[in-house]
Amino acid sequence: MSKLALLTAIIFANVSLHSSLAFARYYDDVIDSGYIKVGFYRDFPPYSYLEDGQPKGVDVEIGQRIANAFNLEFRPHWITPDENLEDDLRNNVWKGHYLDKNEQNPLALKNIADVMMRVPYDREYSYMRDSTGYVINDMVVMFGPYQRESWQVAYDHTQIDNVSTLAVFQYHPIGVEIDSLPAFYLTSAFGGRMRDNTHHFANARAAYAAMSAGKVDAIMAMRAEVDWLLASAPNANFSLASNGYPTMGKQKWDIGMAIKHTYRQLGYAIADVVEGMVLSGEMETIYKRYGLRYELPEFYQTQQN
């Protein structure tokens, strides 16, 4: 190898090392830096959103308490959803987005989140494999369940007597978030007989506004979203349904956090903080403050039984 080629290889290796270190945030790095970056989905109430320019939401409050537990400055890292969760984990937890460059070093990625909130705590998903047998999420560790989520229907009881089954939406319009699981389910279940009455909106808030305006008779979204909407814009005509969702698959799931697989020490420390919040009742208190029902993750329900 010529001297020039060798020098080029050394420089490239150093740049590559610097690039990887640019976003390496092990436990000691986080503590020594004096701050922690917590990843939240952007504009996603009641979990994480901006209100008068300030971060708000259940997940934000949990992130603030994690920072306080280590006497660190809390820094939110806002996440714009990509096509799927695997993309979100890659872009915000273990690799970074190729368009997100560091101003001082264009070859290095900016720091990504030290921990990402609102990730499914699900063994089957964690070890899911692609068509070649490769583990899709092997670069991340999903841990620290702190909430159990489910689907919820809210309806206008002046238009619908009750919702004992989703089959009622063969005859009544219902609003859902576009490209969501409820959207897919309602347009395909019961032989597609609810398809024409399923109306798609940008998010649950828009669907709720449509129900308030009389454009749909019901909405279907995640339980916490529906609870928050009913609490923040109450309407005496709106009720919660108690129906099930035949053939929909998993109807309840635990929500946790994610870190890069090499940062396990940081994950253990954060998990201890969150577990303390769950067991002390502090987590439930946060949820109630936003008008939300709180359900213990299955992990803790199993321990209690």
C-alpha positions in Angstrom: 0.0 0.0 0.0 1.4 3.4 -0.9 2.0 6.1 1.8 -0.8 8.2 0.4 -3.3 5.2 0.4 -2.2 4.3 4.0 -2.6 7.9 5.1 -6.0 8.1 3.5 -7.1 4.9 5.2 -5.9 6.2 8.6 -7.8 9.5 8.2 -10.9 7.6 7.1 -10.7 5.3 10.1 -10.3 8.3 12.4 -13.3 10.1 10.8 -15.4 6.9 11.1 -14.4 6.5 14.8 -15.2 10.2 15.5 -18.5 9.7 13.7 -19.5 6.8 15.9 -18.3 8.6 19.0 -20.3 11.6 18.0 -23.5 10.0 19.3 -22.1 7.4 21.8 -23.9 8.0 25.0 -23.1 5.3 27.6 -24.2 5.7 31.2 -21.0 7.4 32.3 -21.2 9.7 29.2 -24.7 10.8 30.1 -23.9 11.4 33.8 -20.7 13.3 33.0 -22.4 15.5 30.4 -24.9 16.8 32.8 -28.0 16.2 30.6 -30.1 13.4 29.1 -31.9 13.4 25.8 -35.3 11.7 25.9 -37.0 10.9 22.6 -40.7 11.7 22.2 -43.1 11.6 19.3 -43.9 15.1 18.0 -47.4 16.5 18.3 -48.8 13.4 19.9 -51.1 14.4 22.8 -51.7 13.4 25.5 -48.3 11.7 25.4 -45.9 14.4 24.1 -46.6 17.8 22.5 -45.8 21.5 22.8 -48.1 23.9 24.6 -47.2 27.6 24.4 -43.8 26.4 23.3 -43.3 24.2 26.3 -43.0 20.3 26.3 -46.1 18.8 27.8 -47.7 15.3 28.1 -47.5 12.1 30.0 -44.3 10.9 28.4 -42.7 14.3 28.8 -43.4 14.2 32.6 -41.9 10.7 32.8 -38.8 11.9 31.0 -38.5 14.9 33.3 -38.6 12.6 36.3 -36.0 10.4 34.8 -33.7 13.4 34.4 -34.4 14.6 37.9 -33.6 11.2 39.4 -30.0 11.5 38.0 -29.8 15.3 38.7 -29.5 15.9 35.0 -30.8 18.6 32.6 -33.8 17.3 30.7 -33.5 17.7 26.9 -36.4 16.6 24.7 -35.5 15.0 21.4 -38.6 15.3 19.1 -39.3 12.5 16.7 -41.3 12.8 13.5 -42.7 9.3 12.7 -41.2 7.6 9.7 -42.9 4.8 7.7 -42.7 2.2 10.6 -41.3 1.7 14.1 -38.2 0.1 12.8 -37.3 3.3 11.0 -38.0 5.4 14.1 -35.7 3.2 16.2 -33.0 3.3 13.6 -33.2 7.1 13.1 -33.5 8.0 16.8 -32.0 5.3 18.9 -29.1 3.4 17.3 -27.9 5.0 14.1 -29.4 8.4 13.3 -30.9 9.8 10.1 -28.5 10.3 7.2 -29.9 13.9 6.7 -29.3 14.8 10.3 -25.7 16.1 10.2 -23.5 17.7 12.7 -22.7 21.4 11.9 -19.1 21.1 13.2 -18.4 17.8 11.5 -20.5 17.1 8.4 -19.4 13.5 8.4 -20.8 12.9 11.9 -24.4 12.5 12.9 -25.9 14.7 15.6 -26.5 13.1 19.0 -29.6 10.9 18.9 -31.9 10.2 21.9 -30.3 8.5 24.9 -33.7 6.8 25.5 -36.9 6.7 23.4 -40.3 6.7 25.0 -43.5 4.9 23.8 -42.1 1.7 22.3 -44.0 -1.6 22.5 -42.8 -3.8 25.3 -43.4 -7.1 23.5 -41.1 -10.1 23.3 -42.5 -11.2 20.0 -41.9 -7.8 18.4 -38.4 -7.5 20.0 -37.3 -10.8 18.4 -39.2 -10.4 15.2 -37.3 -11.7 12.1 -37.4 -10.7 8.5 -37.8 -13.1 5.6 -34.1 -14.1 5.7 -34.3 -15.0 9.4 -32.4 -11.8 10.5 -33.6 -10.3 13.8 -34.9 -6.9 12.8 -34.5 -5.1 16.1 -31.2 -6.5 17.2 -29.6 -3.1 17.6 -32.0 -1.9 20.3 -33.2 -3.1 23.7 -36.8 -2.5 24.6 -37.4 -2.3 28.4 -39.1 -0.6 31.2 -42.9 -1.1 30.7 -44.8 1.7 32.3 -48.3 1.6 30.8 -50.8 -0.8 29.2 -52.6 0.6 26.2 -55.7 -0.5 24.4 -58.3 0.6 21.7 -61.3 2.6 22.6 -64.5 3.7 20.9 -66.4 6.9 21.9 -69.8 7.6 20.5 -72.6 10.2 20.4 -75.4 8.5 22.4 -77.9 10.9 20.8 -77.2 9.1 17.5 -76.4 5.6 18.7 -78.2 3.8 21.5 -75.1 1.7 22.4 -72.1 0.1 20.9 -72.3 -3.6 22.0 -70.6 -4.6 18.7 -68.7 -2.8 16.0 -71.3 -4.2 13.5 -73.3 -1.1 14.4 -71.0 0.9 12.1 -72.5 -0.7 9.1 -75.2 1.9 9.7 -73.4 4.8 11.5 -70.3 6.8 10.4 -67.2 6.4 12.5 -63.9 8.4 12.4 -60.4 7.0 12.6 -56.9 8.1 12.0 -55.7 7.4 8.5 -53.4 4.4 8.1 -54.0 3.3 11.7 -54.9 -0.2 12.8 -58.6 0.8 13.5 -58.7 2.2 9.9 -57.5 -1.1 8.5 -59.8 -3.1 10.7 -63.0 -1.1 10.1 -62.5 -1.2 6.4 -61.9 -5.0 6.2 -63.8 -6.6 9.1 -67.3 -8.2 8.6 -66.6 -8.6 4.9 -65.9 -4.9 4.4 -69.5 -3.9 5.3 -68.3 -1.0 7.4 -65.9 0.4 4.8 -68.2 3.1 3.4 -69.0 4.4 6.9 -65.3 4.6 8.0 -64.1 8.2 7.6 -60.4 8.9 7.7 -58.7 11.9 9.5 -55.2 13.1 10.0 -55.3 12.2 13.7 -57.7 11.4 16.6 -58.2 15.1 17.4 -59.5 15.7 13.9 -61.8 12.7 14.2 -63.1 14.0 17.5 -63.7 17.5 16.1 -65.7 15.8 13.3 -67.8 14.0 15.9 -68.4 17.3 17.8 -69.5 18.8 14.5 -72.0 15.9 13.8 -70.1 14.6 10.8 -69.5 11.2 12.4 -71.3 9.4 15.2 -68.3 7.8 16.8 -64.5 7.6 16.8 -62.0 4.8 17.5 -58.5 5.5 18.7 -56.1 4.5 21.6 -57.7 4.7 25.0 -55.5 7.4 26.3 -56.1 9.6 23.3 -59.9 9.2 23.7 -59.7 9.8 27.4 -57.7 13.0 26.9 -60.1 14.3 24.2 -63.2 13.7 26.4 -61.4 15.4 29.3 -60.1 18.4 27.4 -63.2 19.0 25.3 -66.1 17.4 27.2 -69.4 16.8 25.6 -72.4 15.4 27.6 -73.6 13.6 24.5 -70.4 11.5 24.2 -70.0 8.1 25.9 -67.4 5.4 26.1 -68.2 2.0 24.5 -67.3 -1.3 26.1 -67.3 -3.5 23.1 -64.6 -5.9 22.0 -62.9 -6.2 18.6 -63.2 -9.7 17.2 -60.4 -10.9 14.9 -58.4 -7.7 15.5 -55.5 -9.5 17.1 -53.7 -8.0 20.2 -56.2 -5.6 21.8 -54.0 -4.6 24.8 -50.3 -4.1 24.8 -47.6 -2.8 27.1 -45.7 0.4 26.4 -42.1 0.8 27.4 -38.8 2.5 26.3 -35.9 1.7 24.0 -32.1 2.3 24.1 -29.2 1.2 21.8 -28.2 -2.4 22.7 -24.8 -1.3 23.9 -26.2 1.1 26.5 -27.7 -1.5 28.8 -26.2 0.0 32.0 -28.1 3.2 31.2 -31.3 1.2 30.5 -31.0 -0.6 33.9 -30.7 2.7 35.7 -33.7 4.2 33.9 -35.8 1.1 34.4 -35.2 1.3 38.2 -36.5 4.9 38.2 -39.6 4.0 36.1 -40.3 0.9 38.2 -40.3 3.0 41.3 -42.8 5.4 39.7 -45.1 2.5 38.7 -45.0 0.7 42.1 -45.4 3.9 44.2 -48.4 5.1 42.3 -46.7 8.2 40.9 -47.2 6.9 37.3 -50.9 6.6 37.8 -51.0 10.1 39.3 -49.5 11.5 36.2 -52.0 9.8 34.0 -54.9 11.0 36.1 -53.7 14.6 35.9 -54.4 14.4 32.1 -57.8 12.8 32.6 -56.6 9.3 31.6 -57.3 5.9 33.0 -54.2 4.0 34.0 -53.7 0.3 33.6 -50.7 -1.5 35.0 -48.5 -3.2 32.4 -49.0 -7.0 32.2 -45.5 -7.4 33.6 -46.6 -5.9 37.0 -50.1 -7.5 36.9 -48.4 -10.9 36.7 -46.2 -10.1 39.7 -49.2 -9.1 41.7 -51.0 -12.3 40.9 
